[in-house]
């Protein structure tokens, strides 16, 4: 594979390509087609992948810190990847695997994450405003201080998740499972809690503390 040609923007149609462990950091890769590609351990740190096709790509342990990932990541495997500070606003991450990913200071505002696997992931302070999180697996995840305002969390799995001081104002949690979740001092104004499972959940300091479900 001609890596220099990729770096110069001369190769854009790379569906199914094998770029394992290659260095594509700080490169303008806008609109590139890497659907189904093998990108295990590939370094995309600081690169611009806006509008890129990464659907079905294998990005296990890839480096994407500071990257512009406003892209199509439908069904992508991002397990153990480094997305520190990545821009994922409005990205399509439906059905993606994000277990073990580093997401410090990443932005998922308006992203589509329905059906994604974020089990036990650290999302402390992460921006998830207005994100589509329907049916997402966030069991055991750390969402302390995360911004989930206006997010769609219908049917989401949040068992034993840490939502301490999280902002859930205006979020839709209908049918979600929050059994054992920590919602200490979380902002719950305007939240739809229809059919929510709050068994063993901590609601101290929230507007829902006195409600009966």
JOLIN-V302300 format. One record per residue. N is the residue number from 0. RES is the residue in one letter. D_LAST is the distance of its C-alpha to the last C-alpha in Angstrom with 2 decimals. Layout:
{{N/RES/D_LAST} {N/RES/D_LAST}}
This chain:
{{0/X/58.63} {1/X/60.15} {2/X/57.70} {3/X/59.90} {4/X/59.79} {5/X/56.00} {6/X/56.05} {7/X/58.45} {8/X/56.25} {9/X/58.81} {10/X/56.56} {11/X/53.32} {12/X/52.89} {13/X/51.84} {14/X/49.36} {15/X/49.33} {16/X/51.58} {17/X/51.82} {18/X/51.48} {19/X/50.22} {20/X/50.76} {21/X/52.61} {22/X/52.67} {23/X/51.49} {24/X/50.33} {25/X/50.76} {26/X/51.77} {27/X/51.16} {28/X/49.59} {29/X/48.07} {30/X/47.72} {31/X/48.89} {32/X/47.99} {33/X/46.87} {34/X/44.72} {35/X/44.61} {36/X/46.81} {37/X/47.12} {38/X/46.22} {39/X/45.52} {40/X/46.35} {41/X/47.69} {42/X/47.93} {43/X/46.59} {44/X/46.02} {45/X/46.49} {46/X/47.25} {47/X/46.35} {48/X/44.63} {49/X/43.38} {50/X/43.18} {51/X/44.21} {52/X/43.35} {53/X/41.85} {54/X/39.87} {55/X/40.06} {56/X/42.01} {57/X/42.06} {58/X/41.45} {59/X/40.80} {60/X/41.85} {61/X/43.16} {62/X/43.69} {63/X/42.08} {64/X/41.75} {65/X/42.18} {66/X/42.62} {67/X/41.80} {68/X/39.57} {69/X/38.57} {70/X/39.43} {71/X/38.50} {72/X/37.05} {73/X/35.48} {74/X/35.07} {75/X/37.08} {76/X/37.07} {77/X/36.71} {78/X/36.06} {79/X/37.44} {80/X/38.73} {81/X/39.21} {82/X/37.59} {83/X/37.84} {84/X/38.01} {85/X/38.10} {86/X/37.41} {87/X/35.04} {88/X/33.98} {89/X/33.43} {90/X/34.48} {91/X/33.70} {92/X/32.17} {93/X/30.43} {94/X/30.42} {95/X/32.24} {96/X/32.27} {97/X/31.78} {98/X/31.36} {99/X/33.32} {100/X/34.27} {101/X/35.12} {102/X/33.25} {103/X/33.97} {104/X/34.38} {105/X/33.96} {106/X/32.63} {107/X/30.39} {108/X/29.73} {109/X/29.40} {110/X/30.01} {111/X/29.02} {112/X/27.41} {113/X/25.52} {114/X/25.82} {115/X/27.48} {116/X/27.44} {117/X/26.67} {118/X/25.67} {119/X/26.27} {120/X/28.07} {121/X/28.64} {122/X/27.43} {123/X/27.52} {124/X/28.14} {125/X/28.67} {126/X/28.52} {127/X/26.09} {128/X/25.79} {129/X/25.15} {130/X/25.52} {131/X/24.58} {132/X/22.49} {133/X/21.13} {134/X/20.86} {135/X/22.44} {136/X/22.52} {137/X/21.70} {138/X/20.81} {139/X/22.34} {140/X/23.51} {141/X/24.36} {142/X/22.99} {143/X/23.61} {144/X/24.56} {145/X/24.45} {146/X/24.36} {147/X/21.73} {148/X/21.69} {149/X/21.55} {150/X/21.25} {151/X/20.06} {152/X/17.84} {153/X/16.59} {154/X/16.36} {155/X/17.56} {156/X/17.70} {157/X/16.94} {158/X/16.68} {159/X/18.21} {160/X/19.14} {161/X/20.26} {162/X/18.86} {163/X/20.14} {164/X/21.22} {165/X/20.67} {166/X/20.78} {167/X/17.97} {168/X/18.64} {169/X/18.43} {170/X/17.39} {171/X/15.78} {172/X/13.28} {173/X/12.22} {174/X/12.07} {175/X/12.91} {176/X/12.78} {177/X/12.37} {178/X/12.44} {179/X/14.76} {180/X/15.13} {181/X/16.61} {182/X/15.34} {183/X/17.45} {184/X/18.51} {185/X/17.48} {186/X/17.84} {187/X/14.68} {188/X/16.13} {189/X/15.81} {190/X/13.65} {191/X/12.11} {192/X/8.71} {193/X/8.57} {194/X/7.99} {195/X/7.91} {196/X/8.30} {197/X/7.89} {198/X/9.41} {199/X/12.18} {200/X/11.77} {201/X/13.58} {202/X/12.21} {203/X/15.18} {204/X/16.95} {205/X/14.45} {206/X/13.30} {207/X/9.61} {208/X/10.54} {209/X/9.78} {210/X/6.53} {211/X/3.80} {212/X/0.00}}
